[in-house]
Amino acid sequence: MKITSTAFASGEAIPAKYTFDGENVRPPLRFEGVPGNAKSLVVIMEDLDSPIGPFTHWVLWNLPPDTEEIGEDSMPAKAETGINGFGEVRYSGPCPPSGRHRYRFRLFALDIELEATTPDRRDQIEGEMEGDVLAEATLTGLYEASA
């Protein structure tokens, strides 16, 4: 399974448009190789270099397994959004307090649909996913705080 973006390649800079310094819109994402027996998809975006540990910027679940892409600043029908680390039910783009941070987008294919309800937190979603992950893929972008 694979997750990519037309906005940035893995290991490269995330354009400011998708951050707090820019328009703070969701970047476009593409999914490939989802297992045929998947029942749903989950996307989690996290800051790996947050001083408090991985910090959640976006949680999205129950995407249909045939979803091939999420367009820029769009949301797939039927997908549910969880509470991010800011306590908001939405995408919140990169906004590191200082220095360059790594932002990881994780795609999970599940053999179930989650029963979680909006707005749930990441830990609740991950707990419900446990034992039902068929495949996982990651895309990591970089962003440095503006001076």
N, C-alpha and C positions, 0 to 999 in steps of 0.2 A: 504494500500500500504506500501511497506517496501523497504529500501535501506540498503544493507550490503556490507561488504568487507571481502575477505578471508585474507587480510593483517593485519587487526586490527578490534577489536570489538568496538562498541560504548562506549565512555568514556575511552578508553585505548589509549596508545601511538601509534602514527603513526610511523612506522619504518623509519629510516633515509634515506633509499633508495628512498623514495618518497618526499624528501625535498631538499632544496638548499644545505644542508650539505652532501647529498648523490648523487644519480644519477639524481634526479629531474625528475623521470618518473611518469606517472599517475598511481595511485593505481587501482587494479581491483575492480570493483563495480558490485553488483548483484541487480536486481530489481524483486520484487514479488508483486502480487496483483494489477497490473495496471488495472484500470477500463476498461471493454470491449468496452465502447464507446469513449475511448481516441483516439485522432487523432495524437498526438505527445507528446514527453517528453522533459523536460528541466532539466539540471543539473547546479547548481550554487555552487561553493565552496568559502567559505569566512572565514576570520580570525575574530572571534567575539571579540577578545581582542586587536585589533589594537588601538593605541592611537588616531587615527583619525576617529574611528568608524568602522563598518564592512568593511573589506578590501577584494576586490574581487581577487581571485586567479585563477578562471576558470569559464567560461560561455560556455555552450554547449546547443544547441537547435535543434529542429526539428528531434530528434531521432525518429525512427519508434516506434509506441506504443507496438509492439511485441518484442522490445529489452529486453532481459533477463539479459544481462551482457555486461560490457565493460571490455575486458581483460586488463591485465597489459600493460601499455604504448601503447594501441591501440585506434583507433578511429572508431566508427561505420560509415558505409557507409551512405552518405546523411546527416550526422550531420554537423552542422555549429558551428564554434568557434568564440566567441566574444573577445573583448578587455578586458584584465584584469586590475587590479589596477596599474600595472607597465607600461601600455600602449602597451602591447604586445598581439598578437593574438595567445595565446597558454596557456597551463597549466603551472603555476608557483607554485611549491611546497612551503610548510611552510618554513618561514625564519624569525621568530620573532626577533625583535631587542634585546630583553632581556626577561628572564623569560619564564614561560610556558603559551602557548596560546591554545585556543580552535579553532579547524577548523571544520566548519560545511559544510557537503555536503547535499544539498537540492535537492530532486527529485520532479518534478511537472508533473502531467498528465494533459494535456490540451484537450479541445474539439475542437481545431482548430490546423492548422499548422501555424506557424508564417511567416509573410511576410518579417521579418527583413532580412537584407543582411549582410554578413560578410564584414568588421568587424564592428559590432555594439557593443555598451556598454551595461552593465548590466541594467542601468536605462531604456534604450530604450526597451530592451527585457521585463523587468518587466512591463513597461507601456503597451506594446502590449498584455501581458498575462492577464492583469486585466479583471476580469469578466469571464474568460474562464478556470479557474483552477478547475479541477474535484477532485483532491486529491493531497496531499503533504506528503512527508516522509523525515526524516532527519537521518543522521549518523554523529556523532561528534567524532573526534579524537583529541588527545592532542599532542603537540610537544613543547619541551623546547629548547631554543637556546643553541648551543654548546658553551662551555667556551673558 
